[in-house]
Amino acid sequence: MRKTKYTGSFFLCLLINLLLNLEWAIPGVILLVLHFWLGISIWFAIIAFILWILVIILWMLIMGWARKCGDTPDPPKENKNPYSVK
């Protein structure tokens, strides 16, 4: 598989992932609405948003690490095919 030489910006990838996983912010939005409606502490909404961002950052780091594991080239192997010897 061909790989590009451009490795994207971490923050650009983070913003794209946040947009793609916007439904994970629903608990934070619900807790924020409950803060204004029922007067519960706003810290619950802040913690939910922080957890949302931390989970996405952790997922990005794991996927980046897994991608780098596949970059190691295979060592050259001995040709054991007798018909392809020059």
C-alpha positions as CSV (number, residue, x, y, z in Angstrom):
1,M,0.0,0.0,0.0
2,R,1.4,3.4,-0.9
3,K,1.9,5.9,1.8
4,T,2.0,9.6,1.5
5,K,4.9,11.7,2.7
6,Y,2.6,14.2,4.4
7,T,1.8,13.5,8.0
8,G,-1.1,15.7,9.0
9,S,-1.3,18.1,11.9
10,F,-2.3,16.5,15.2
11,F,-4.8,19.4,15.9
12,L,-6.3,19.2,12.4
13,C,-6.9,15.4,12.9
14,L,-8.3,16.1,16.3
15,L,-10.8,18.6,15.0
16,I,-11.9,16.2,12.2
17,N,-12.3,13.4,14.8
18,L,-14.3,15.6,17.1
19,L,-16.6,16.5,14.2
20,L,-16.9,12.8,13.2
21,N,-17.6,11.7,16.7
22,L,-20.0,14.6,17.6
23,E,-22.6,12.2,19.0
24,W,-20.2,11.4,21.9
25,A,-20.8,15.0,23.1
26,I,-24.5,14.3,23.7
27,P,-24.1,13.5,27.4
28,G,-22.2,16.8,27.9
29,V,-24.9,18.7,26.1
30,I,-27.6,17.1,28.1
31,L,-25.8,17.9,31.4
32,L,-25.3,21.5,30.2
33,V,-29.0,21.8,29.5
34,L,-29.8,20.3,32.9
35,H,-27.4,22.9,34.5
36,F,-29.4,25.8,33.1
37,W,-32.8,24.1,33.6
38,L,-32.5,22.4,37.0
39,G,-29.4,24.1,38.4
40,I,-27.2,21.0,38.7
41,S,-23.5,21.7,38.9
42,I,-21.8,22.7,35.6
43,W,-18.8,20.6,36.5
44,F,-20.7,17.5,35.4
45,A,-21.0,18.9,31.9
46,I,-17.3,20.1,31.9
47,I,-16.1,16.6,33.0
48,A,-18.2,15.0,30.2
49,F,-16.7,17.2,27.6
50,I,-13.2,16.7,28.8
51,L,-13.7,12.9,28.9
52,W,-15.0,13.1,25.3
53,I,-11.9,14.9,24.1
54,L,-9.5,12.6,26.1
55,V,-11.1,9.5,24.7
56,I,-10.7,10.8,21.2
57,I,-7.0,11.8,21.8
58,L,-6.3,8.4,23.3
59,W,-7.9,6.7,20.3
60,M,-5.8,8.8,17.9
61,L,-2.6,8.0,19.8
62,I,-3.4,4.2,19.7
63,M,-4.2,4.3,16.0
64,G,-1.0,6.3,15.3
65,W,1.1,3.9,17.2
66,A,-0.5,0.9,15.4
67,R,0.2,2.6,12.0
68,K,3.9,3.1,13.0
69,C,4.2,-0.6,13.9
70,G,3.5,-1.5,10.2
71,D,6.3,0.8,8.9
72,T,9.2,-1.6,9.7
73,P,10.6,-3.1,6.5
74,D,11.0,-6.9,6.1
75,P,14.7,-8.0,6.1
76,P,15.9,-9.5,2.8
77,K,15.2,-13.2,2.4
78,E,17.2,-15.9,0.7
79,N,15.9,-16.9,-2.7
80,K,15.1,-20.6,-2.5
81,N,13.4,-21.0,-5.9
82,P,15.8,-23.0,-8.1
83,Y,14.2,-21.8,-11.3
84,S,14.8,-18.1,-10.6
85,V,18.6,-18.3,-10.0
86,K,20.6,-16.3,-12.5
